[in-house]
Amino acid sequence: MILHIKVKPSSSKQEILSFGSNRYLVYLTEPPENNRANIELINLLSKYFGTPVSRIKIKTGLTSNEKMIEVS
């Protein structure tokens, strides 16, 4: 499954909002430095979808707030 995600790092809350078919807005508490926000995103998606962290990959947007994530 491919997800299109817009990330809001350094937020005061952790939240996932769905906007229809595989489009999400994700609020993260970690700053976008030293890959901390990406790690928090993967851990949060793992809990949300009930899949292991090893099955979630950032396909595009590693340094962007617009990401394409693959959940296998």
C-alpha positions in Angstrom: 0.0 0.0 0.0 1.3 3.5 -0.9 0.5 6.4 1.3 0.8 10.1 0.6 1.6 12.0 3.8 2.1 15.6 4.6 4.1 15.9 7.8 3.9 18.8 10.4 7.1 18.4 12.6 7.7 20.2 15.9 4.0 20.2 16.7 2.5 20.2 20.2 0.7 16.9 19.5 1.0 13.6 17.8 -2.0 13.0 15.5 -2.8 11.3 12.2 -5.7 12.7 10.1 -7.0 10.8 7.1 -8.2 12.6 4.0 -9.7 9.8 1.9 -7.8 7.3 -0.2 -4.4 6.9 1.3 -3.8 10.6 2.0 -2.9 11.7 5.5 -1.8 14.7 7.5 0.5 13.7 10.4 1.5 16.0 13.3 4.8 15.0 15.0 6.4 16.3 18.2 10.0 15.8 17.0 11.9 18.4 15.1 13.0 17.6 11.5 16.7 17.4 12.5 18.9 14.3 12.5 16.1 12.2 11.0 14.2 12.4 14.3 10.8 13.3 12.7 11.1 10.5 10.2 11.8 8.0 12.9 8.8 9.2 14.9 6.7 9.1 11.7 7.6 5.4 11.1 6.9 4.4 14.7 3.6 6.3 14.7 2.5 4.7 11.4 3.5 1.3 12.8 1.2 1.7 15.7 -1.6 3.1 13.6 -1.6 0.3 11.0 -0.6 -2.5 13.4 2.4 -3.5 11.3 6.1 -3.9 12.2 8.4 -1.0 11.7 10.5 -3.0 9.3 7.5 -3.1 6.8 7.3 0.7 6.5 9.6 2.5 4.1 9.9 6.1 3.1 10.0 5.9 -0.8 10.2 9.7 -1.5 10.5 12.9 0.5 13.1 11.9 3.0 14.0 15.6 3.6 10.6 17.0 2.6 7.3 17.4 4.5 5.5 15.7 1.5 6.3 12.0 1.7 5.4 8.8 -0.1 5.4 5.9 2.3 5.2 2.2 1.4 3.5 -0.2 3.9 4.0 -3.8 2.9 
